[in-house]
Amino acid sequence: MLCSRIRTALSARLDGEEPPPGHTARGLDGHLAACADCRDWEARARRLAALTAGRASADDREPGASADALLARLRAVSALPGAEDGDRVGEQAG
Ligand SMILES: [Zn+2]
């Protein structure tokens, strides 16, 4: 089966569309399991789709919502060691 056809079907699936005639989700997964090129392609397509989807939904909602969510995630992920020293830095500078 041609990789280009597989990728067209994968793209449709990422967009939430039905696979083109002749393709099934099982068939696509089977090809991905066997074809590293298409696996790589799908990973990039998926990342791109996630980015564009995130941007679209952020535009739909209030502008600050996504920024707040991002900040919350950053705080949760990176508990900065020096964050509590912020006041002392101010004293030294003054
Ligand atoms: Zn392939």
PDB file of the backbone (N, CA, C, O) and the ligand in Angstrom, with CONECT records:
HET     ZN  A 101       1
ATOM      1  N   MET A   1       0.842  -1.211   0.000  1.00  0.00           N
ATOM      2  CA  MET A   1       0.000   0.000   0.000  1.00  0.00           C
ATOM      3  C   MET A   1       0.873   1.256   0.000  1.00  0.00           C
ATOM      4  O   MET A   1       1.883   1.313   0.701  1.00  0.00           O
ATOM      5  N   LEU A   2       0.484   2.253  -0.782  1.00  0.00           N
ATOM      6  CA  LEU A   2       1.313   3.441  -0.918  1.00  0.00           C
ATOM      7  C   LEU A   2       1.268   4.301   0.340  1.00  0.00           C
ATOM      8  O   LEU A   2       0.211   4.546   0.920  1.00  0.00           O
ATOM      9  N   CYS A   3       2.466   4.751   0.741  1.00  0.00           N
ATOM     10  CA  CYS A   3       2.538   5.577   1.943  1.00  0.00           C
ATOM     11  C   CYS A   3       1.767   6.881   1.752  1.00  0.00           C
ATOM     12  O   CYS A   3       1.148   7.381   2.692  1.00  0.00           O
ATOM     13  N   SER A   4       1.801   7.435   0.534  1.00  0.00           N
ATOM     14  CA  SER A   4       1.123   8.713   0.325  1.00  0.00           C
ATOM     15  C   SER A   4      -0.375   8.570   0.573  1.00  0.00           C
ATOM     16  O   SER A   4      -1.013   9.478   1.107  1.00  0.00           O
ATOM     17  N   ARG A   5      -0.933   7.418   0.180  1.00  0.00           N
ATOM     18  CA  ARG A   5      -2.364   7.199   0.426  1.00  0.00           C
ATOM     19  C   ARG A   5      -2.631   7.025   1.910  1.00  0.00           C
ATOM     20  O   ARG A   5      -3.626   7.515   2.445  1.00  0.00           O
ATOM     21  N   ILE A   6      -1.721   6.315   2.561  1.00  0.00           N
ATOM     22  CA  ILE A   6      -1.852   6.126   4.013  1.00  0.00           C
ATOM     23  C   ILE A   6      -1.852   7.482   4.713  1.00  0.00           C
ATOM     24  O   ILE A   6      -2.647   7.730   5.620  1.00  0.00           O
ATOM     25  N   ARG A   7      -0.948   8.349   4.277  1.00  0.00           N
ATOM     26  CA  ARG A   7      -0.833   9.650   4.947  1.00  0.00           C
ATOM     27  C   ARG A   7      -2.063  10.514   4.705  1.00  0.00           C
ATOM     28  O   ARG A   7      -2.481  11.266   5.585  1.00  0.00           O
ATOM     29  N   THR A   8      -2.635  10.410   3.528  1.00  0.00           N
ATOM     30  CA  THR A   8      -3.886  11.129   3.280  1.00  0.00           C
ATOM     31  C   THR A   8      -4.969  10.655   4.252  1.00  0.00           C
ATOM     32  O   THR A   8      -5.722  11.455   4.807  1.00  0.00           O
ATOM     33  N   ALA A   9      -5.026   9.348   4.441  1.00  0.00           N
ATOM     34  CA  ALA A   9      -6.014   8.788   5.360  1.00  0.00           C
ATOM     35  C   ALA A   9      -5.707   9.186   6.799  1.00  0.00           C
ATOM     36  O   ALA A   9      -6.614   9.484   7.576  1.00  0.00           O
ATOM     37  N   LEU A  10      -4.409   9.189   7.151  1.00  0.00           N
ATOM     38  CA  LEU A  10      -4.021   9.580   8.509  1.00  0.00           C
ATOM     39  C   LEU A  10      -4.399  11.037   8.768  1.00  0.00           C
ATOM     40  O   LEU A  10      -4.886  11.388   9.843  1.00  0.00           O
ATOM     41  N   SER A  11      -4.163  11.875   7.760  1.00  0.00           N
ATOM     42  CA  SER A  11      -4.498  13.286   7.891  1.00  0.00           C
ATOM     43  C   SER A  11      -5.990  13.465   8.129  1.00  0.00           C
ATOM     44  O   SER A  11      -6.407  14.261   8.971  1.00  0.00           O
ATOM     45  N   ALA A  12      -6.781  12.720   7.381  1.00  0.00           N
ATOM     46  CA  ALA A  12      -8.231  12.795   7.558  1.00  0.00           C
ATOM     47  C   ALA A  12      -8.618  12.364   8.970  1.00  0.00           C
ATOM     48  O   ALA A  12      -9.475  12.972   9.611  1.00  0.00           O
ATOM     49  N   ARG A  13      -7.964  11.296   9.441  1.00  0.00           N
ATOM     50  CA  ARG A  13      -8.288  10.790  10.772  1.00  0.00           C
ATOM     51  C   ARG A  13      -7.926  11.826  11.838  1.00  0.00           C
ATOM     52  O   ARG A  13      -8.666  12.016  12.803  1.00  0.00           O
ATOM     53  N   LEU A  14      -6.776  12.499  11.655  1.00  0.00           N
ATOM     54  CA  LEU A  14      -6.374  13.523  12.613  1.00  0.00           C
ATOM     55  C   LEU A  14      -7.386  14.662  12.645  1.00  0.00           C
ATOM     56  O   LEU A  14      -7.621  15.278  13.684  1.00  0.00           O
ATOM     57  N   ASP A  15      -7.978  14.929  11.482  1.00  0.00           N
ATOM     58  CA  ASP A  15      -8.970  15.997  11.414  1.00  0.00           C
ATOM     59  C   ASP A  15     -10.323  15.550  11.950  1.00  0.00           C
ATOM     60  O   ASP A  15     -11.277  16.329  11.956  1.00  0.00           O
ATOM     61  N   GLY A  16     -10.413  14.315  12.396  1.00  0.00           N
ATOM     62  CA  GLY A  16     -11.664  13.804  12.916  1.00  0.00           C
ATOM     63  C   GLY A  16     -12.619  13.343  11.831  1.00  0.00           C
ATOM     64  O   GLY A  16     -13.813  13.165  12.072  1.00  0.00           O
ATOM     65  N   GLU A  17     -12.076  13.149  10.622  1.00  0.00           N
ATOM     66  CA  GLU A  17     -12.924  12.708   9.527  1.00  0.00           C
ATOM     67  C   GLU A  17     -12.875  11.190   9.403  1.00  0.00           C
ATOM     68  O   GLU A  17     -11.988  10.527   9.941  1.00  0.00           O
ATOM     69  N   GLU A  18     -13.855  10.666   8.678  1.00  0.00           N
ATOM     70  CA  GLU A  18     -13.851   9.241   8.373  1.00  0.00           C
ATOM     71  C   GLU A  18     -12.690   8.928   7.445  1.00  0.00           C
ATOM     72  O   GLU A  18     -12.373   9.728   6.565  1.00  0.00           O
ATOM     73  N   PRO A  19     -12.051   7.777   7.627  1.00  0.00           N
ATOM     74  CA  PRO A  19     -10.990   7.387   6.689  1.00  0.00           C
ATOM     75  C   PRO A  19     -11.559   7.271   5.282  1.00  0.00           C
ATOM     76  O   PRO A  19     -12.711   6.875   5.104  1.00  0.00           O
ATOM     77  N   PRO A  20     -10.739   7.622   4.266  1.00  0.00           N
ATOM     78  CA  PRO A  20     -11.200   7.483   2.883  1.00  0.00           C
ATOM     79  C   PRO A  20     -11.586   6.044   2.597  1.00  0.00           C
ATOM     80  O   PRO A  20     -11.138   5.130   3.289  1.00  0.00           O
ATOM     81  N   PRO A  21     -12.429   5.830   1.563  1.00  0.00           N
ATOM     82  CA  PRO A  21     -12.840   4.471   1.190  1.00  0.00           C
ATOM     83  C   PRO A  21     -11.627   3.573   0.990  1.00  0.00           C
ATOM     84  O   PRO A  21     -10.640   3.985   0.379  1.00  0.00           O
ATOM     85  N   GLY A  22     -11.695   2.377   1.491  1.00  0.00           N
ATOM     86  CA  GLY A  22     -10.576   1.445   1.343  1.00  0.00           C
ATOM     87  C   GLY A  22      -9.647   1.454   2.527  1.00  0.00           C
ATOM     88  O   GLY A  22      -8.769   0.599   2.635  1.00  0.00           O
ATOM     89  N   HIS A  23      -9.829   2.431   3.440  1.00  0.00           N
ATOM     90  CA  HIS A  23      -8.972   2.499   4.616  1.00  0.00           C
ATOM     91  C   HIS A  23      -9.796   2.273   5.875  1.00  0.00           C
ATOM     92  O   HIS A  23     -10.944   2.709   5.965  1.00  0.00           O
ATOM     93  N   THR A  24      -9.212   1.600   6.829  1.00  0.00           N
ATOM     94  CA  THR A  24      -9.840   1.436   8.129  1.00  0.00           C
ATOM     95  C   THR A  24      -8.835   1.864   9.194  1.00  0.00           C
ATOM     96  O   THR A  24      -7.628   1.881   8.955  1.00  0.00           O
ATOM     97  N   ALA A  25      -9.351   2.210  10.372  1.00  0.00           N
ATOM     98  CA  ALA A  25      -8.452   2.602  11.457  1.00  0.00           C
ATOM     99  C   ALA A  25      -7.461   1.478  11.746  1.00  0.00           C
ATOM    100  O   ALA A  25      -6.289   1.722  12.035  1.00  0.00           O
ATOM    101  N   ARG A  26      -7.954   0.245  11.660  1.00  0.00           N
ATOM    102  CA  ARG A  26      -7.082  -0.901  11.923  1.00  0.00           C
ATOM    103  C   ARG A  26      -5.991  -1.020  10.867  1.00  0.00           C
ATOM    104  O   ARG A  26      -4.839  -1.329  11.169  1.00  0.00           O
ATOM    105  N   GLY A  27      -6.383  -0.766   9.625  1.00  0.00           N
ATOM    106  CA  GLY A  27      -5.406  -0.825   8.546  1.00  0.00           C
ATOM    107  C   GLY A  27      -4.338   0.243   8.701  1.00  0.00           C
ATOM    108  O   GLY A  27      -3.152  -0.005   8.479  1.00  0.00           O
ATOM    109  N   LEU A  28      -4.778   1.442   9.087  1.00  0.00           N
ATOM    110  CA  LEU A  28      -3.827   2.533   9.273  1.00  0.00           C
ATOM    111  C   LEU A  28      -2.861   2.209  10.406  1.00  0.00           C
ATOM    112  O   LEU A  28      -1.652   2.395  10.273  1.00  0.00           O
ATOM    113  N   ASP A  29      -3.398   1.727  11.512  1.00  0.00           N
ATOM    114  CA  ASP A  29      -2.539   1.389  12.650  1.00  0.00           C
ATOM    115  C   ASP A  29      -1.566   0.280  12.278  1.00  0.00           C
ATOM    116  O   ASP A  29      -0.412   0.275  12.705  1.00  0.00           O
ATOM    117  N   GLY A  30      -2.055  -0.659  11.472  1.00  0.00           N
ATOM    118  CA  GLY A  30      -1.196  -1.745  11.035  1.00  0.00           C
ATOM    119  C   GLY A  30      -0.034  -1.231  10.199  1.00  0.00           C
ATOM    120  O   GLY A  30       1.098  -1.689  10.352  1.00  0.00           O
ATOM    121  N   HIS A  31      -0.317  -0.276   9.312  1.00  0.00           N
ATOM    122  CA  HIS A  31       0.742   0.288   8.501  1.00  0.00           C
ATOM    123  C   HIS A  31       1.722   1.074   9.365  1.00  0.00           C
ATOM    124  O   HIS A  31       2.935   0.986   9.175  1.00  0.00           O
ATOM    125  N   LEU A  32       1.193   1.843  10.312  1.00  0.00           N
ATOM    126  CA  LEU A  32       2.059   2.633  11.198  1.00  0.00           C
ATOM    127  C   LEU A  32       3.006   1.717  11.965  1.00  0.00           C
ATOM    128  O   LEU A  32       4.173   2.049  12.172  1.00  0.00           O
ATOM    129  N   ALA A  33       2.496   0.569  12.380  1.00  0.00           N
ATOM    130  CA  ALA A  33       3.321  -0.362  13.138  1.00  0.00           C
ATOM    131  C   ALA A  33       4.473  -0.882  12.299  1.00  0.00           C
ATOM    132  O   ALA A  33       5.532  -1.228  12.822  1.00  0.00           O
ATOM    133  N   ALA A  34       4.256  -0.935  10.982  1.00  0.00           N
ATOM    134  CA  ALA A  34       5.262  -1.536  10.104  1.00  0.00           C
ATOM    135  C   ALA A  34       6.124  -0.495   9.398  1.00  0.00           C
ATOM    136  O   ALA A  34       7.197  -0.835   8.899  1.00  0.00           O
ATOM    137  N   CYS A  35       5.687   0.760   9.342  1.00  0.00           N
ATOM    138  CA  CYS A  35       6.373   1.755   8.523  1.00  0.00           C
ATOM    139  C   CYS A  35       6.853   2.910   9.402  1.00  0.00           C
ATOM    140  O   CYS A  35       6.055   3.728   9.860  1.00  0.00           O
ATOM    141  N   ALA A  36       8.159   2.965   9.629  1.00  0.00           N
ATOM    142  CA  ALA A  36       8.712   4.007  10.490  1.00  0.00           C
ATOM    143  C   ALA A  36       8.530   5.392   9.872  1.00  0.00           C
ATOM    144  O   ALA A  36       8.324   6.373  10.586  1.00  0.00           O
ATOM    145  N   ASP A  37       8.607   5.468   8.549  1.00  0.00           N
ATOM    146  CA  ASP A  37       8.455   6.766   7.884  1.00  0.00           C
ATOM    147  C   ASP A  37       7.083   7.361   8.175  1.00  0.00           C
ATOM    148  O   ASP A  37       6.964   8.542   8.504  1.00  0.00           O
ATOM    149  N   CYS A  38       6.057   6.539   8.051  1.00  0.00           N
ATOM    150  CA  CYS A  38       4.707   7.029   8.280  1.00  0.00           C
ATOM    151  C   CYS A  38       4.468   7.304   9.771  1.00  0.00           C
ATOM    152  O   CYS A  38       3.720   8.214  10.130  1.00  0.00           O
ATOM    153  N   ARG A  39       5.108   6.512  10.628  1.00  0.00           N
ATOM    154  CA  ARG A  39       5.015   6.791  12.071  1.00  0.00           C
ATOM    155  C   ARG A  39       5.556   8.180  12.363  1.00  0.00           C
ATOM    156  O   ARG A  39       4.945   8.964  13.088  1.00  0.00           O
ATOM    157  N   ASP A  40       6.716   8.469  11.783  1.00  0.00           N
ATOM    158  CA  ASP A  40       7.346   9.771  11.985  1.00  0.00           C
ATOM    159  C   ASP A  40       6.456  10.880  11.421  1.00  0.00           C
ATOM    160  O   ASP A  40       6.266  11.926  12.042  1.00  0.00           O
ATOM    161  N   TRP A  41       5.926  10.624  10.244  1.00  0.00           N
ATOM    162  CA  TRP A  41       5.069  11.622   9.603  1.00  0.00           C
ATOM    163  C   TRP A  41       3.830  11.881  10.456  1.00  0.00           C
ATOM    164  O   TRP A  41       3.425  13.027  10.648  1.00  0.00           O
ATOM    165  N   GLU A  42       3.233  10.799  10.967  1.00  0.00           N
ATOM    166  CA  GLU A  42       2.010  10.950  11.748  1.00  0.00           C
ATOM    167  C   GLU A  42       2.281  11.705  13.043  1.00  0.00           C
ATOM    168  O   GLU A  42       1.460  12.504  13.495  1.00  0.00           O
ATOM    169  N   ALA A  43       3.464  11.437  13.644  1.00  0.00           N
ATOM    170  CA  ALA A  43       3.809  12.122  14.889  1.00  0.00           C
ATOM    171  C   ALA A  43       3.900  13.624  14.656  1.00  0.00           C
ATOM    172  O   ALA A  43       3.429  14.422  15.467  1.00  0.00           O
ATOM    173  N   ARG A  44       4.513  13.996  13.540  1.00  0.00           N
ATOM    174  CA  ARG A  44       4.633  15.427  13.244  1.00  0.00           C
ATOM    175  C   ARG A  44       3.276  16.037  12.910  1.00  0.00           C
ATOM    176  O   ARG A  44       2.963  17.144  13.347  1.00  0.00           O
ATOM    177  N   ALA A  45       2.479  15.316  12.142  1.00  0.00           N
ATOM    178  CA  ALA A  45       1.151  15.803  11.777  1.00  0.00           C
ATOM    179  C   ALA A  45       0.290  15.977  13.030  1.00  0.00           C
ATOM    180  O   ALA A  45      -0.471  16.936  13.155  1.00  0.00           O
ATOM    181  N   ARG A  46       0.431  15.020  13.954  1.00  0.00           N
ATOM    182  CA  ARG A  46      -0.345  15.075  15.190  1.00  0.00           C
ATOM    183  C   ARG A  46       0.042  16.298  16.025  1.00  0.00           C
ATOM    184  O   ARG A  46      -0.808  16.979  16.599  1.00  0.00           O
ATOM    185  N   ARG A  47       1.361  16.553  16.071  1.00  0.00           N
ATOM    186  CA  ARG A  47       1.843  17.697  16.843  1.00  0.00           C
ATOM    187  C   ARG A  47       1.326  19.002  16.230  1.00  0.00           C
ATOM    188  O   ARG A  47       0.882  19.910  16.933  1.00  0.00           O
ATOM    189  N   LEU A  48       1.398  19.062  14.915  1.00  0.00           N
ATOM    190  CA  LEU A  48       0.919  20.248  14.214  1.00  0.00           C
ATOM    191  C   LEU A  48      -0.573  20.444  14.449  1.00  0.00           C
ATOM    192  O   LEU A  48      -1.034  21.561  14.685  1.00  0.00           O
ATOM    193  N   ALA A  49      -1.320  19.348  14.384  1.00  0.00           N
ATOM    194  CA  ALA A  49      -2.765  19.430  14.585  1.00  0.00           C
ATOM    195  C   ALA A  49      -3.073  19.908  16.002  1.00  0.00           C
ATOM    196  O   ALA A  49      -3.992  20.699  16.216  1.00  0.00           O
ATOM    197  N   ALA A  50      -2.287  19.414  16.973  1.00  0.00           N
ATOM    198  CA  ALA A  50      -2.507  19.816  18.367  1.00  0.00           C
ATOM    199  C   ALA A  50      -2.227  21.302  18.535  1.00  0.00           C
ATOM    200  O   ALA A  50      -2.956  22.003  19.236  1.00  0.00           O
ATOM    201  N   LEU A  51      -1.164  21.781  17.886  1.00  0.00           N
ATOM    202  CA  LEU A  51      -0.813  23.194  17.985  1.00  0.00           C
ATOM    203  C   LEU A  51      -1.900  24.069  17.392  1.00  0.00           C
ATOM    204  O   LEU A  51      -2.334  25.042  18.009  1.00  0.00           O
ATOM    205  N   THR A  52      -2.337  23.717  16.187  1.00  0.00           N
ATOM    206  CA  THR A  52      -3.343  24.540  15.528  1.00  0.00           C
ATOM    207  C   THR A  52      -4.672  24.449  16.256  1.00  0.00           C
ATOM    208  O   THR A  52      -5.405  25.434  16.334  1.00  0.00           O
ATOM    209  N   ALA A  53      -4.991  23.276  16.792  1.00  0.00           N
ATOM    210  CA  ALA A  53      -6.244  23.115  17.531  1.00  0.00           C
ATOM    211  C   ALA A  53      -6.211  23.965  18.795  1.00  0.00           C
ATOM    212  O   ALA A  53      -7.201  24.608  19.145  1.00  0.00           O
ATOM    213  N   GLY A  54      -5.065  23.965  19.478  1.00  0.00           N
ATOM    214  CA  GLY A  54      -4.932  24.761  20.698  1.00  0.00           C
ATOM    215  C   GLY A  54      -5.087  26.238  20.410  1.00  0.00           C
ATOM    216  O   GLY A  54      -5.710  26.979  21.170  1.00  0.00           O
ATOM    217  N   ARG A  55      -4.495  26.656  19.274  1.00  0.00           N
ATOM    218  CA  ARG A  55      -4.590  28.065  18.918  1.00  0.00           C
ATOM    219  C   ARG A  55      -6.016  28.432  18.582  1.00  0.00           C
ATOM    220  O   ARG A  55      -6.487  29.501  18.971  1.00  0.00           O
ATOM    221  N   ALA A  56      -6.714  27.567  17.866  1.00  0.00           N
ATOM    222  CA  ALA A  56      -8.085  27.851  17.452  1.00  0.00           C
ATOM    223  C   ALA A  56      -8.986  27.975  18.675  1.00  0.00           C
ATOM    224  O   ALA A  56      -9.793  28.901  18.763  1.00  0.00           O
ATOM    225  N   SER A  57      -8.848  27.036  19.628  1.00  0.00           N
ATOM    226  CA  SER A  57      -9.724  27.070  20.790  1.00  0.00           C
ATOM    227  C   SER A  57      -9.383  28.263  21.679  1.00  0.00           C
ATOM    228  O   SER A  57     -10.260  28.818  22.342  1.00  0.00           O
ATOM    229  N   ALA A  58      -8.112  28.655  21.694  1.00  0.00           N
ATOM    230  CA  ALA A  58      -7.708  29.805  22.501  1.00  0.00           C
ATOM    231  C   ALA A  58      -8.329  31.076  21.934  1.00  0.00           C
ATOM    232  O   ALA A  58      -8.713  31.977  22.679  1.00  0.00           O
ATOM    233  N   ASP A  59      -8.422  31.139  20.612  1.00  0.00           N
ATOM    234  CA  ASP A  59      -9.011  32.317  19.994  1.00  0.00           C
ATOM    235  C   ASP A  59     -10.508  32.381  20.272  1.00  0.00           C
ATOM    236  O   ASP A  59     -11.085  33.463  20.385  1.00  0.00           O
ATOM    237  N   ASP A  60     -11.126  31.214  20.380  1.00  0.00           N
ATOM    238  CA  ASP A  60     -12.556  31.179  20.605  1.00  0.00           C
ATOM    239  C   ASP A  60     -12.908  31.659  22.011  1.00  0.00           C
ATOM    240  O   ASP A  60     -13.933  32.306  22.223  1.00  0.00           O
ATOM    241  N   ARG A  61     -12.047  31.333  22.957  1.00  0.00           N
ATOM    242  CA  ARG A  61     -12.356  31.687  24.339  1.00  0.00           C
ATOM    243  C   ARG A  61     -11.778  33.058  24.677  1.00  0.00           C
ATOM    244  O   ARG A  61     -11.242  33.752  23.812  1.00  0.00           O
ATOM    245  N   GLU A  62     -11.892  33.430  25.927  1.00  0.00           N
ATOM    246  CA  GLU A  62     -11.322  34.709  26.345  1.00  0.00           C
ATOM    247  C   GLU A  62      -9.799  34.644  26.258  1.00  0.00           C
ATOM    248  O   GLU A  62      -9.204  33.619  26.591  1.00  0.00           O
ATOM    249  N   PRO A  63      -9.174  35.716  25.820  1.00  0.00           N
ATOM    250  CA  PRO A  63      -7.735  35.704  25.527  1.00  0.00           C
ATOM    251  C   PRO A  63      -6.888  35.302  26.725  1.00  0.00           C
ATOM    252  O   PRO A  63      -5.868  34.636  26.547  1.00  0.00           O
ATOM    253  N   GLY A  64      -7.272  35.681  27.933  1.00  0.00           N
ATOM    254  CA  GLY A  64      -6.430  35.416  29.091  1.00  0.00           C
ATOM    255  C   GLY A  64      -6.486  33.984  29.567  1.00  0.00           C
ATOM    256  O   GLY A  64      -5.611  33.545  30.313  1.00  0.00           O
ATOM    257  N   ALA A  65      -7.496  33.248  29.151  1.00  0.00           N
ATOM    258  CA  ALA A  65      -7.697  31.912  29.692  1.00  0.00           C
ATOM    259  C   ALA A  65      -6.514  31.003  29.392  1.00  0.00           C
ATOM    260  O   ALA A  65      -6.022  30.302  30.276  1.00  0.00           O
ATOM    261  N   SER A  66      -6.060  31.017  28.146  1.00  0.00           N
ATOM    262  CA  SER A  66      -4.978  30.108  27.779  1.00  0.00           C
ATOM    263  C   SER A  66      -3.683  30.519  28.473  1.00  0.00           C
ATOM    264  O   SER A  66      -2.898  29.659  28.874  1.00  0.00           O
ATOM    265  N   ALA A  67      -3.451  31.819  28.620  1.00  0.00           N
ATOM    266  CA  ALA A  67      -2.232  32.279  29.286  1.00  0.00           C
ATOM    267  C   ALA A  67      -2.251  31.848  30.751  1.00  0.00           C
ATOM    268  O   ALA A  67      -1.233  31.400  31.279  1.00  0.00           O
ATOM    269  N   ASP A  68      -3.396  31.982  31.407  1.00  0.00           N
ATOM    270  CA  ASP A  68      -3.503  31.558  32.807  1.00  0.00           C
ATOM    271  C   ASP A  68      -3.238  30.067  32.942  1.00  0.00           C
ATOM    272  O   ASP A  68      -2.538  29.619  33.850  1.00  0.00           O
ATOM    273  N   ALA A  69      -3.814  29.312  32.016  1.00  0.00           N
ATOM    274  CA  ALA A  69      -3.626  27.864  32.060  1.00  0.00           C
ATOM    275  C   ALA A  69      -2.166  27.517  31.850  1.00  0.00           C
ATOM    276  O   ALA A  69      -1.636  26.612  32.495  1.00  0.00           O
ATOM    277  N   LEU A  70      -1.517  28.238  30.947  1.00  0.00           N
ATOM    278  CA  LEU A  70      -0.107  27.983  30.672  1.00  0.00           C
ATOM    279  C   LEU A  70       0.738  28.300  31.901  1.00  0.00           C
ATOM    280  O   LEU A  70       1.621  27.526  32.269  1.00  0.00           O
ATOM    281  N   LEU A  71       0.466  29.433  32.533  1.00  0.00           N
ATOM    282  CA  LEU A  71       1.221  29.814  33.729  1.00  0.00           C
ATOM    283  C   LEU A  71       1.025  28.783  34.837  1.00  0.00           C
ATOM    284  O   LEU A  71       1.978  28.397  35.515  1.00  0.00           O
ATOM    285  N   ALA A  72      -0.202  28.349  35.010  1.00  0.00           N
ATOM    286  CA  ALA A  72      -0.484  27.352  36.041  1.00  0.00           C
ATOM    287  C   ALA A  72       0.298  26.084  35.782  1.00  0.00           C
ATOM    288  O   ALA A  72       0.826  25.464  36.706  1.00  0.00           O
ATOM    289  N   ARG A  73       0.369  25.701  34.514  1.00  0.00           N
ATOM    290  CA  ARG A  73       1.104  24.493  34.167  1.00  0.00           C
ATOM    291  C   ARG A  73       2.594  24.686  34.402  1.00  0.00           C
ATOM    292  O   ARG A  73       3.271  23.779  34.885  1.00  0.00           O
ATOM    293  N   LEU A  74       3.105  25.861  34.064  1.00  0.00           N
ATOM    294  CA  LEU A  74       4.531  26.127  34.261  1.00  0.00           C
ATOM    295  C   LEU A  74       4.876  26.076  35.752  1.00  0.00           C
ATOM    296  O   LEU A  74       5.903  25.524  36.144  1.00  0.00           O
ATOM    297  N   ARG A  75       4.005  26.659  36.570  1.00  0.00           N
ATOM    298  CA  ARG A  75       4.261  26.643  38.019  1.00  0.00           C
ATOM    299  C   ARG A  75       4.259  25.214  38.536  1.00  0.00           C
ATOM    300  O   ARG A  75       5.095  24.838  39.358  1.00  0.00           O
ATOM    301  N   ALA A  76       3.314  24.423  38.049  1.00  0.00           N
ATOM    302  CA  ALA A  76       3.199  23.046  38.515  1.00  0.00           C
ATOM    303  C   ALA A  76       4.401  22.224  38.077  1.00  0.00           C
ATOM    304  O   ALA A  76       4.927  21.422  38.848  1.00  0.00           O
ATOM    305  N   VAL A  77       4.831  22.424  36.846  1.00  0.00           N
ATOM    306  CA  VAL A  77       5.926  21.619  36.302  1.00  0.00           C
ATOM    307  C   VAL A  77       7.257  22.035  36.914  1.00  0.00           C
ATOM    308  O   VAL A  77       8.031  21.186  37.356  1.00  0.00           O
ATOM    309  N   SER A  78       7.527  23.343  36.941  1.00  0.00           N
ATOM    310  CA  SER A  78       8.827  23.809  37.413  1.00  0.00           C
ATOM    311  C   SER A  78       8.660  24.553  38.723  1.00  0.00           C
ATOM    312  O   SER A  78       8.516  25.776  38.735  1.00  0.00           O
ATOM    313  N   ALA A  79       8.680  23.820  39.823  1.00  0.00           N
ATOM    314  CA  ALA A  79       8.678  24.455  41.128  1.00  0.00           C
ATOM    315  C   ALA A  79      10.049  25.085  41.320  1.00  0.00           C
ATOM    316  O   ALA A  79      10.989  24.434  41.775  1.00  0.00           O
ATOM    317  N   LEU A  80      10.148  26.359  40.966  1.00  0.00           N
ATOM    318  CA  LEU A  80      11.450  27.015  40.936  1.00  0.00           C
ATOM    319  C   LEU A  80      12.057  27.078  42.329  1.00  0.00           C
ATOM    320  O   LEU A  80      11.403  27.533  43.268  1.00  0.00           O
ATOM    321  N   PRO A  81      13.320  26.620  42.479  1.00  0.00           N
ATOM    322  CA  PRO A  81      13.976  26.601  43.804  1.00  0.00           C
ATOM    323  C   PRO A  81      14.144  27.998  44.381  1.00  0.00           C
ATOM    324  O   PRO A  81      14.017  28.179  45.592  1.00  0.00           O
ATOM    325  N   GLY A  82      14.425  28.984  43.544  1.00  0.00           N
ATOM    326  CA  GLY A  82      14.729  30.318  44.048  1.00  0.00           C
ATOM    327  C   GLY A  82      13.521  31.217  44.145  1.00  0.00           C
ATOM    328  O   GLY A  82      13.659  32.404  44.443  1.00  0.00           O
ATOM    329  N   ALA A  83      12.347  30.685  43.902  1.00  0.00           N
ATOM    330  CA  ALA A  83      11.157  31.526  43.845  1.00  0.00           C
ATOM    331  C   ALA A  83      10.882  32.227  45.167  1.00  0.00           C
ATOM    332  O   ALA A  83      10.408  33.363  45.174  1.00  0.00           O
ATOM    333  N   GLU A  84      11.176  31.561  46.300  1.00  0.00           N
ATOM    334  CA  GLU A  84      10.860  32.145  47.607  1.00  0.00           C
ATOM    335  C   GLU A  84      11.870  33.205  48.026  1.00  0.00           C
ATOM    336  O   GLU A  84      11.637  33.916  49.004  1.00  0.00           O
ATOM    337  N   ASP A  85      12.982  33.328  47.315  1.00  0.00           N
ATOM    338  CA  ASP A  85      13.998  34.316  47.655  1.00  0.00           C
ATOM    339  C   ASP A  85      13.720  35.681  47.029  1.00  0.00           C
ATOM    340  O   ASP A  85      14.539  36.594  47.136  1.00  0.00           O
ATOM    341  N   GLY A  86      12.575  35.818  46.380  1.00  0.00           N
ATOM    342  CA  GLY A  86      12.270  37.049  45.664  1.00  0.00           C
ATOM    343  C   GLY A  86      12.327  38.274  46.560  1.00  0.00           C
ATOM    344  O   GLY A  86      12.837  39.312  46.140  1.00  0.00           O
ATOM    345  N   ASP A  87      11.808  38.181  47.806  1.00  0.00           N
ATOM    346  CA  ASP A  87      11.798  39.335  48.699  1.00  0.00           C
ATOM    347  C   ASP A  87      13.211  39.747  49.123  1.00  0.00           C
ATOM    348  O   ASP A  87      13.518  40.934  49.238  1.00  0.00           O
ATOM    349  N   ARG A  88      14.051  38.755  49.349  1.00  0.00           N
ATOM    350  CA  ARG A  88      15.410  39.069  49.814  1.00  0.00           C
ATOM    351  C   ARG A  88      16.218  39.783  48.737  1.00  0.00           C
ATOM    352  O   ARG A  88      17.033  40.659  49.026  1.00  0.00           O
ATOM    353  N   VAL A  89      15.974  39.390  47.489  1.00  0.00           N
ATOM    354  CA  VAL A  89      16.661  40.066  46.379  1.00  0.00           C
ATOM    355  C   VAL A  89      16.299  41.549  46.398  1.00  0.00           C
ATOM    356  O   VAL A  89      17.148  42.410  46.168  1.00  0.00           O
ATOM    357  N   GLY A  90      15.010  41.837  46.677  1.00  0.00           N
ATOM    358  CA  GLY A  90      14.568  43.221  46.721  1.00  0.00           C
ATOM    359  C   GLY A  90      15.275  43.990  47.825  1.00  0.00           C
ATOM    360  O   GLY A  90      15.646  45.146  47.622  1.00  0.00           O
ATOM    361  N   GLU A  91      15.472  43.372  48.997  1.00  0.00           N
ATOM    362  CA  GLU A  91      16.143  44.061  50.109  1.00  0.00           C
ATOM    363  C   GLU A  91      17.587  44.425  49.752  1.00  0.00           C
ATOM    364  O   GLU A  91      18.064  45.526  50.028  1.00  0.00           O
ATOM    365  N   GLN A  92      18.266  43.448  49.123  1.00  0.00           N
ATOM    366  CA  GLN A  92      19.650  43.707  48.771  1.00  0.00           C
ATOM    367  C   GLN A  92      19.767  44.844  47.759  1.00  0.00           C
ATOM    368  O   GLN A  92      20.679  45.667  47.830  1.00  0.00           O
ATOM    369  N   ALA A  93      18.842  44.872  46.832  1.00  0.00           N
ATOM    370  CA  ALA A  93      18.918  45.897  45.789  1.00  0.00           C
ATOM    371  C   ALA A  93      18.610  47.272  46.367  1.00  0.00           C
ATOM    372  O   ALA A  93      19.145  48.280  45.906  1.00  0.00           O
ATOM    373  N   GLY A  94      17.732  47.310  47.394  1.00  0.00           N
ATOM    374  CA  GLY A  94      17.338  48.615  47.937  1.00  0.00           C
ATOM    375  C   GLY A  94      18.418  49.185  48.777  1.00  0.00           C
ATOM    376  O   GLY A  94      18.267  50.279  49.319  1.00  0.00           O
TER     377      GLY A  94
HETATM  378 ZN    ZN A 101       4.304   4.173   5.142  1.00  0.00          ZN2+
END
